[in-house]
Amino acid sequence: MNFDAGIRFIFFLVIFGFTNYLIMLRRYEKDIKKKKFLQHQKISRLYPKGAFIF
């Protein structure tokens, strides 16, 4: 394996890893938003409408 091929391979690994990181980060943020929304729904079911909690 020559030097040029090694550099291309390392560049490919960096690009692939960066895109994978961005995809996983977007999925993680979406999951956090979903969990937060479900938590608010569960909490809102505990209290009647119009109730004000101090």
mmCIF file of the N, C-alpha and C atoms, coordinates in Angstrom:
data_MODEL
# 
_entry.id   MODEL 
# 
loop_
_atom_site.group_PDB 
_atom_site.id 
_atom_site.type_symbol 
_atom_site.label_atom_id 
_atom_site.label_alt_id 
_atom_site.label_comp_id 
_atom_site.label_asym_id 
_atom_site.label_entity_id 
_atom_site.label_seq_id 
_atom_site.pdbx_PDB_ins_code 
_atom_site.Cartn_x 
_atom_site.Cartn_y 
_atom_site.Cartn_z 
_atom_site.occupancy 
_atom_site.B_iso_or_equiv 
_atom_site.pdbx_formal_charge 
_atom_site.auth_seq_id 
_atom_site.auth_comp_id 
_atom_site.auth_asym_id 
_atom_site.auth_atom_id 
_atom_site.pdbx_PDB_model_num 
ATOM 1   N N  . MET A 1 1  ? 0.853   -1.168 0.000  1.00 0.00 ? 1  MET A N  1 
ATOM 2   C CA . MET A 1 1  ? 0.000   0.000  0.000  1.00 0.00 ? 1  MET A CA 1 
ATOM 3   C C  . MET A 1 1  ? 0.905   1.239  0.000  1.00 0.00 ? 1  MET A C  1 
ATOM 4   N N  . ASN A 1 2  ? 0.709   2.082  -0.967 1.00 0.00 ? 2  ASN A N  1 
ATOM 5   C CA . ASN A 1 2  ? 1.562   3.264  -1.046 1.00 0.00 ? 2  ASN A CA 1 
ATOM 6   C C  . ASN A 1 2  ? 1.037   4.405  -0.175 1.00 0.00 ? 2  ASN A C  1 
ATOM 7   N N  . PHE A 1 3  ? 1.801   5.445  -0.097 1.00 0.00 ? 3  PHE A N  1 
ATOM 8   C CA . PHE A 1 3  ? 1.484   6.580  0.776  1.00 0.00 ? 3  PHE A CA 1 
ATOM 9   C C  . PHE A 1 3  ? 0.185   7.262  0.370  1.00 0.00 ? 3  PHE A C  1 
ATOM 10  N N  . ASP A 1 4  ? -0.036  7.449  -0.915 1.00 0.00 ? 4  ASP A N  1 
ATOM 11  C CA . ASP A 1 4  ? -1.248  8.123  -1.409 1.00 0.00 ? 4  ASP A CA 1 
ATOM 12  C C  . ASP A 1 4  ? -2.505  7.342  -1.037 1.00 0.00 ? 4  ASP A C  1 
ATOM 13  N N  . ALA A 1 5  ? -2.462  6.037  -1.196 1.00 0.00 ? 5  ALA A N  1 
ATOM 14  C CA . ALA A 1 5  ? -3.609  5.206  -0.845 1.00 0.00 ? 5  ALA A CA 1 
ATOM 15  C C  . ALA A 1 5  ? -3.870  5.256  0.665  1.00 0.00 ? 5  ALA A C  1 
ATOM 16  N N  . GLY A 1 6  ? -2.818  5.303  1.458  1.00 0.00 ? 6  GLY A N  1 
ATOM 17  C CA . GLY A 1 6  ? -2.986  5.400  2.908  1.00 0.00 ? 6  GLY A CA 1 
ATOM 18  C C  . GLY A 1 6  ? -3.643  6.700  3.322  1.00 0.00 ? 6  GLY A C  1 
ATOM 19  N N  . ILE A 1 7  ? -3.233  7.794  2.689  1.00 0.00 ? 7  ILE A N  1 
ATOM 20  C CA . ILE A 1 7  ? -3.837  9.093  3.002  1.00 0.00 ? 7  ILE A CA 1 
ATOM 21  C C  . ILE A 1 7  ? -5.309  9.112  2.607  1.00 0.00 ? 7  ILE A C  1 
ATOM 22  N N  . ARG A 1 8  ? -5.625  8.561  1.430  1.00 0.00 ? 8  ARG A N  1 
ATOM 23  C CA . ARG A 1 8  ? -7.020  8.501  0.988  1.00 0.00 ? 8  ARG A CA 1 
ATOM 24  C C  . ARG A 1 8  ? -7.863  7.666  1.944  1.00 0.00 ? 8  ARG A C  1 
ATOM 25  N N  . PHE A 1 9  ? -7.307  6.552  2.425  1.00 0.00 ? 9  PHE A N  1 
ATOM 26  C CA . PHE A 1 9  ? -8.030  5.685  3.348  1.00 0.00 ? 9  PHE A CA 1 
ATOM 27  C C  . PHE A 1 9  ? -8.303  6.403  4.669  1.00 0.00 ? 9  PHE A C  1 
ATOM 28  N N  . ILE A 1 10 ? -7.313  7.091  5.187  1.00 0.00 ? 10 ILE A N  1 
ATOM 29  C CA . ILE A 1 10 ? -7.501  7.839  6.435  1.00 0.00 ? 10 ILE A CA 1 
ATOM 30  C C  . ILE A 1 10 ? -8.529  8.947  6.236  1.00 0.00 ? 10 ILE A C  1 
ATOM 31  N N  . PHE A 1 11 ? -8.463  9.640  5.107  1.00 0.00 ? 11 PHE A N  1 
ATOM 32  C CA . PHE A 1 11 ? -9.439  10.684 4.803  1.00 0.00 ? 11 PHE A CA 1 
ATOM 33  C C  . PHE A 1 11 ? -10.848 10.099 4.730  1.00 0.00 ? 11 PHE A C  1 
ATOM 34  N N  . PHE A 1 12 ? -10.975 8.930  4.080  1.00 0.00 ? 12 PHE A N  1 
ATOM 35  C CA . PHE A 1 12 ? -12.271 8.259  3.998  1.00 0.00 ? 12 PHE A CA 1 
ATOM 36  C C  . PHE A 1 12 ? -12.796 7.908  5.386  1.00 0.00 ? 12 PHE A C  1 
ATOM 37  N N  . LEU A 1 13 ? -11.930 7.387  6.241  1.00 0.00 ? 13 LEU A N  1 
ATOM 38  C CA . LEU A 1 13 ? -12.359 7.026  7.597  1.00 0.00 ? 13 LEU A CA 1 
ATOM 39  C C  . LEU A 1 13 ? -12.814 8.255  8.385  1.00 0.00 ? 13 LEU A C  1 
ATOM 40  N N  . VAL A 1 14 ? -12.121 9.371  8.221  1.00 0.00 ? 14 VAL A N  1 
ATOM 41  C CA . VAL A 1 14 ? -12.495 10.594 8.935  1.00 0.00 ? 14 VAL A CA 1 
ATOM 42  C C  . VAL A 1 14 ? -13.851 11.095 8.448  1.00 0.00 ? 14 VAL A C  1 
ATOM 43  N N  . ILE A 1 15 ? -14.052 11.139 7.141  1.00 0.00 ? 15 ILE A N  1 
ATOM 44  C CA . ILE A 1 15 ? -15.330 11.595 6.593  1.00 0.00 ? 15 ILE A CA 1 
ATOM 45  C C  . ILE A 1 15 ? -16.464 10.663 7.016  1.00 0.00 ? 15 ILE A C  1 
ATOM 46  N N  . PHE A 1 16 ? -16.242 9.363  6.928  1.00 0.00 ? 16 PHE A N  1 
ATOM 47  C CA . PHE A 1 16 ? -17.258 8.387  7.323  1.00 0.00 ? 16 PHE A CA 1 
ATOM 48  C C  . PHE A 1 16 ? -17.598 8.517  8.806  1.00 0.00 ? 16 PHE A C  1 
ATOM 49  N N  . GLY A 1 17 ? -16.591 8.660  9.643  1.00 0.00 ? 17 GLY A N  1 
ATOM 50  C CA . GLY A 1 17 ? -16.823 8.797  11.080 1.00 0.00 ? 17 GLY A CA 1 
ATOM 51  C C  . GLY A 1 17 ? -17.562 10.083 11.420 1.00 0.00 ? 17 GLY A C  1 
ATOM 52  N N  . PHE A 1 18 ? -17.222 11.163 10.738 1.00 0.00 ? 18 PHE A N  1 
ATOM 53  C CA . PHE A 1 18 ? -17.886 12.440 11.001 1.00 0.00 ? 18 PHE A CA 1 
ATOM 54  C C  . PHE A 1 18 ? -19.359 12.399 10.602 1.00 0.00 ? 18 PHE A C  1 
ATOM 55  N N  . THR A 1 19 ? -19.663 11.813 9.444  1.00 0.00 ? 19 THR A N  1 
ATOM 56  C CA . THR A 1 19 ? -21.069 11.718 9.029  1.00 0.00 ? 19 THR A CA 1 
ATOM 57  C C  . THR A 1 19 ? -21.841 10.797 9.972  1.00 0.00 ? 19 THR A C  1 
ATOM 58  N N  . ASN A 1 20 ? -21.227 9.718  10.398 1.00 0.00 ? 20 ASN A N  1 
ATOM 59  C CA . ASN A 1 20 ? -21.884 8.820  11.348 1.00 0.00 ? 20 ASN A CA 1 
ATOM 60  C C  . ASN A 1 20 ? -22.162 9.542  12.662 1.00 0.00 ? 20 ASN A C  1 
ATOM 61  N N  . TYR A 1 21 ? -21.210 10.340 13.127 1.00 0.00 ? 21 TYR A N  1 
ATOM 62  C CA . TYR A 1 21 ? -21.392 11.112 14.353 1.00 0.00 ? 21 TYR A CA 1 
ATOM 63  C C  . TYR A 1 21 ? -22.562 12.084 14.219 1.00 0.00 ? 21 TYR A C  1 
ATOM 64  N N  . LEU A 1 22 ? -22.649 12.781 13.087 1.00 0.00 ? 22 LEU A N  1 
ATOM 65  C CA . LEU A 1 22 ? -23.740 13.739 12.893 1.00 0.00 ? 22 LEU A CA 1 
ATOM 66  C C  . LEU A 1 22 ? -25.094 13.047 12.856 1.00 0.00 ? 22 LEU A C  1 
ATOM 67  N N  . ILE A 1 23 ? -25.165 11.894 12.206 1.00 0.00 ? 23 ILE A N  1 
ATOM 68  C CA . ILE A 1 23 ? -26.429 11.150 12.151 1.00 0.00 ? 23 ILE A CA 1 
ATOM 69  C C  . ILE A 1 23 ? -26.839 10.705 13.544 1.00 0.00 ? 23 ILE A C  1 
ATOM 70  N N  . MET A 1 24 ? -25.901 10.187 14.321 1.00 0.00 ? 24 MET A N  1 
ATOM 71  C CA . MET A 1 24 ? -26.224 9.733  15.678 1.00 0.00 ? 24 MET A CA 1 
ATOM 72  C C  . MET A 1 24 ? -26.603 10.903 16.581 1.00 0.00 ? 24 MET A C  1 
ATOM 73  N N  . LEU A 1 25 ? -25.943 12.054 16.407 1.00 0.00 ? 25 LEU A N  1 
ATOM 74  C CA . LEU A 1 25 ? -26.273 13.233 17.203 1.00 0.00 ? 25 LEU A CA 1 
ATOM 75  C C  . LEU A 1 25 ? -27.687 13.711 16.901 1.00 0.00 ? 25 LEU A C  1 
ATOM 76  N N  . ARG A 1 26 ? -28.053 13.733 15.635 1.00 0.00 ? 26 ARG A N  1 
ATOM 77  C CA . ARG A 1 26 ? -29.414 14.151 15.257 1.00 0.00 ? 26 ARG A CA 1 
ATOM 78  C C  . ARG A 1 26 ? -30.447 13.198 15.843 1.00 0.00 ? 26 ARG A C  1 
ATOM 79  N N  . ARG A 1 27 ? -30.161 11.894 15.791 1.00 0.00 ? 27 ARG A N  1 
ATOM 80  C CA . ARG A 1 27 ? -31.088 10.907 16.350 1.00 0.00 ? 27 ARG A CA 1 
ATOM 81  C C  . ARG A 1 27 ? -31.206 11.072 17.867 1.00 0.00 ? 27 ARG A C  1 
ATOM 82  N N  . TYR A 1 28 ? -30.082 11.316 18.535 1.00 0.00 ? 28 TYR A N  1 
ATOM 83  C CA . TYR A 1 28 ? -30.093 11.502 19.987 1.00 0.00 ? 28 TYR A CA 1 
ATOM 84  C C  . TYR A 1 28 ? -30.928 12.717 20.368 1.00 0.00 ? 28 TYR A C  1 
ATOM 85  N N  . GLU A 1 29 ? -30.765 13.830 19.638 1.00 0.00 ? 29 GLU A N  1 
ATOM 86  C CA . GLU A 1 29 ? -31.534 15.031 19.943 1.00 0.00 ? 29 GLU A CA 1 
ATOM 87  C C  . GLU A 1 29 ? -33.021 14.805 19.714 1.00 0.00 ? 29 GLU A C  1 
ATOM 88  N N  . LYS A 1 30 ? -33.363 14.066 18.678 1.00 0.00 ? 30 LYS A N  1 
ATOM 89  C CA . LYS A 1 30 ? -34.770 13.772 18.405 1.00 0.00 ? 30 LYS A CA 1 
ATOM 90  C C  . LYS A 1 30 ? -35.366 12.907 19.519 1.00 0.00 ? 30 LYS A C  1 
ATOM 91  N N  . ASP A 1 31 ? -34.600 11.920 19.988 1.00 0.00 ? 31 ASP A N  1 
ATOM 92  C CA . ASP A 1 31 ? -35.057 11.065 21.083 1.00 0.00 ? 31 ASP A CA 1 
ATOM 93  C C  . ASP A 1 31 ? -35.251 11.858 22.369 1.00 0.00 ? 31 ASP A C  1 
ATOM 94  N N  . ILE A 1 32 ? -34.357 12.803 22.645 1.00 0.00 ? 32 ILE A N  1 
ATOM 95  C CA . ILE A 1 32 ? -34.486 13.634 23.842 1.00 0.00 ? 32 ILE A CA 1 
ATOM 96  C C  . ILE A 1 32 ? -35.756 14.470 23.769 1.00 0.00 ? 32 ILE A C  1 
ATOM 97  N N  . LYS A 1 33 ? -36.040 15.060 22.606 1.00 0.00 ? 33 LYS A N  1 
ATOM 98  C CA . LYS A 1 33 ? -37.261 15.852 22.451 1.00 0.00 ? 33 LYS A CA 1 
ATOM 99  C C  . LYS A 1 33 ? -38.502 14.987 22.643 1.00 0.00 ? 33 LYS A C  1 
ATOM 100 N N  . LYS A 1 34 ? -38.469 13.766 22.105 1.00 0.00 ? 34 LYS A N  1 
ATOM 101 C CA . LYS A 1 34 ? -39.610 12.864 22.232 1.00 0.00 ? 34 LYS A CA 1 
ATOM 102 C C  . LYS A 1 34 ? -39.839 12.486 23.694 1.00 0.00 ? 34 LYS A C  1 
ATOM 103 N N  . LYS A 1 35 ? -38.753 12.173 24.419 1.00 0.00 ? 35 LYS A N  1 
ATOM 104 C CA . LYS A 1 35 ? -38.878 11.812 25.828 1.00 0.00 ? 35 LYS A CA 1 
ATOM 105 C C  . LYS A 1 35 ? -39.416 12.975 26.653 1.00 0.00 ? 35 LYS A C  1 
ATOM 106 N N  . LYS A 1 36 ? -38.960 14.187 26.349 1.00 0.00 ? 36 LYS A N  1 
ATOM 107 C CA . LYS A 1 36 ? -39.415 15.357 27.070 1.00 0.00 ? 36 LYS A CA 1 
ATOM 108 C C  . LYS A 1 36 ? -40.907 15.595 26.831 1.00 0.00 ? 36 LYS A C  1 
ATOM 109 N N  . PHE A 1 37 ? -41.334 15.443 25.574 1.00 0.00 ? 37 PHE A N  1 
ATOM 110 C CA . PHE A 1 37 ? -42.744 15.627 25.232 1.00 0.00 ? 37 PHE A CA 1 
ATOM 111 C C  . PHE A 1 37 ? -43.608 14.597 25.944 1.00 0.00 ? 37 PHE A C  1 
ATOM 112 N N  . LEU A 1 38 ? -43.168 13.310 25.948 1.00 0.00 ? 38 LEU A N  1 
ATOM 113 C CA . LEU A 1 38 ? -43.936 12.269 26.628 1.00 0.00 ? 38 LEU A CA 1 
ATOM 114 C C  . LEU A 1 38 ? -43.984 12.503 28.134 1.00 0.00 ? 38 LEU A C  1 
ATOM 115 N N  . GLN A 1 39 ? -42.899 13.026 28.695 1.00 0.00 ? 39 GLN A N  1 
ATOM 116 C CA . GLN A 1 39 ? -42.879 13.311 30.125 1.00 0.00 ? 39 GLN A CA 1 
ATOM 117 C C  . GLN A 1 39 ? -43.887 14.413 30.464 1.00 0.00 ? 39 GLN A C  1 
ATOM 118 N N  . HIS A 1 40 ? -43.956 15.449 29.623 1.00 0.00 ? 40 HIS A N  1 
ATOM 119 C CA . HIS A 1 40 ? -44.939 16.512 29.857 1.00 0.00 ? 40 HIS A CA 1 
ATOM 120 C C  . HIS A 1 40 ? -46.362 15.981 29.732 1.00 0.00 ? 40 HIS A C  1 
ATOM 121 N N  . GLN A 1 41 ? -46.599 15.079 28.799 1.00 0.00 ? 41 GLN A N  1 
ATOM 122 C CA . GLN A 1 41 ? -47.935 14.504 28.651 1.00 0.00 ? 41 GLN A CA 1 
ATOM 123 C C  . GLN A 1 41 ? -48.313 13.694 29.890 1.00 0.00 ? 41 GLN A C  1 
ATOM 124 N N  . LYS A 1 42 ? -47.390 12.881 30.386 1.00 0.00 ? 42 LYS A N  1 
ATOM 125 C CA . LYS A 1 42 ? -47.670 12.070 31.566 1.00 0.00 ? 42 LYS A CA 1 
ATOM 126 C C  . LYS A 1 42 ? -47.941 12.943 32.786 1.00 0.00 ? 42 LYS A C  1 
ATOM 127 N N  . ILE A 1 43 ? -47.174 14.007 32.948 1.00 0.00 ? 43 ILE A N  1 
ATOM 128 C CA . ILE A 1 43 ? -47.374 14.907 34.082 1.00 0.00 ? 43 ILE A CA 1 
ATOM 129 C C  . ILE A 1 43 ? -48.702 15.633 33.955 1.00 0.00 ? 43 ILE A C  1 
ATOM 130 N N  . SER A 1 44 ? -49.072 16.043 32.748 1.00 0.00 ? 44 SER A N  1 
ATOM 131 C CA . SER A 1 44 ? -50.315 16.788 32.558 1.00 0.00 ? 44 SER A CA 1 
ATOM 132 C C  . SER A 1 44 ? -51.535 15.928 32.845 1.00 0.00 ? 44 SER A C  1 
ATOM 133 N N  . ARG A 1 45 ? -51.413 14.593 32.691 1.00 0.00 ? 45 ARG A N  1 
ATOM 134 C CA . ARG A 1 45 ? -52.540 13.719 33.007 1.00 0.00 ? 45 ARG A CA 1 
ATOM 135 C C  . ARG A 1 45 ? -52.792 13.618 34.507 1.00 0.00 ? 45 ARG A C  1 
ATOM 136 N N  . LEU A 1 46 ? -51.796 13.941 35.316 1.00 0.00 ? 46 LEU A N  1 
ATOM 137 C CA . LEU A 1 46 ? -51.943 13.810 36.769 1.00 0.00 ? 46 LEU A CA 1 
ATOM 138 C C  . LEU A 1 46 ? -52.803 14.917 37.366 1.00 0.00 ? 46 LEU A C  1 
ATOM 139 N N  . TYR A 1 47 ? -52.832 16.075 36.709 1.00 0.00 ? 47 TYR A N  1 
ATOM 140 C CA . TYR A 1 47 ? -53.537 17.218 37.263 1.00 0.00 ? 47 TYR A CA 1 
ATOM 141 C C  . TYR A 1 47 ? -54.745 17.556 36.397 1.00 0.00 ? 47 TYR A C  1 
ATOM 142 N N  . PRO A 1 48 ? -55.860 17.953 37.022 1.00 0.00 ? 48 PRO A N  1 
ATOM 143 C CA . PRO A 1 48 ? -57.039 18.343 36.232 1.00 0.00 ? 48 PRO A CA 1 
ATOM 144 C C  . PRO A 1 48 ? -56.792 19.634 35.467 1.00 0.00 ? 48 PRO A C  1 
ATOM 145 N N  . LYS A 1 49 ? -57.603 19.844 34.430 1.00 0.00 ? 49 LYS A N  1 
ATOM 146 C CA . LYS A 1 49 ? -57.441 21.062 33.637 1.00 0.00 ? 49 LYS A CA 1 
ATOM 147 C C  . LYS A 1 49 ? -57.819 22.273 34.473 1.00 0.00 ? 49 LYS A C  1 
ATOM 148 N N  . GLY A 1 50 ? -57.081 23.345 34.305 1.00 0.00 ? 50 GLY A N  1 
ATOM 149 C CA . GLY A 1 50 ? -57.359 24.585 35.018 1.00 0.00 ? 50 GLY A CA 1 
ATOM 150 C C  . GLY A 1 50 ? -56.739 24.634 36.406 1.00 0.00 ? 50 GLY A C  1 
ATOM 151 N N  . ALA A 1 51 ? -56.105 23.567 36.846 1.00 0.00 ? 51 ALA A N  1 
ATOM 152 C CA . ALA A 1 51 ? -55.490 23.569 38.167 1.00 0.00 ? 51 ALA A CA 1 
ATOM 153 C C  . ALA A 1 51 ? -54.158 24.324 38.093 1.00 0.00 ? 51 ALA A C  1 
ATOM 154 N N  . PHE A 1 52 ? -53.889 25.092 39.122 1.00 0.00 ? 52 PHE A N  1 
ATOM 155 C CA . PHE A 1 52 ? -52.634 25.843 39.167 1.00 0.00 ? 52 PHE A CA 1 
ATOM 156 C C  . PHE A 1 52 ? -51.811 25.313 40.314 1.00 0.00 ? 52 PHE A C  1 
ATOM 157 N N  . ILE A 1 53 ? -50.618 24.887 40.047 1.00 0.00 ? 53 ILE A N  1 
ATOM 158 C CA . ILE A 1 53 ? -49.745 24.313 41.062 1.00 0.00 ? 53 ILE A CA 1 
ATOM 159 C C  . ILE A 1 53 ? -48.687 25.352 41.426 1.00 0.00 ? 53 ILE A C  1 
ATOM 160 N N  . PHE A 1 54 ? -48.518 25.606 42.715 1.00 0.00 ? 54 PHE A N  1 
ATOM 161 C CA . PHE A 1 54 ? -47.545 26.584 43.179 1.00 0.00 ? 54 PHE A CA 1 
ATOM 162 C C  . PHE A 1 54 ? -46.166 26.044 43.094 1.00 0.00 ? 54 PHE A C  1 
# 
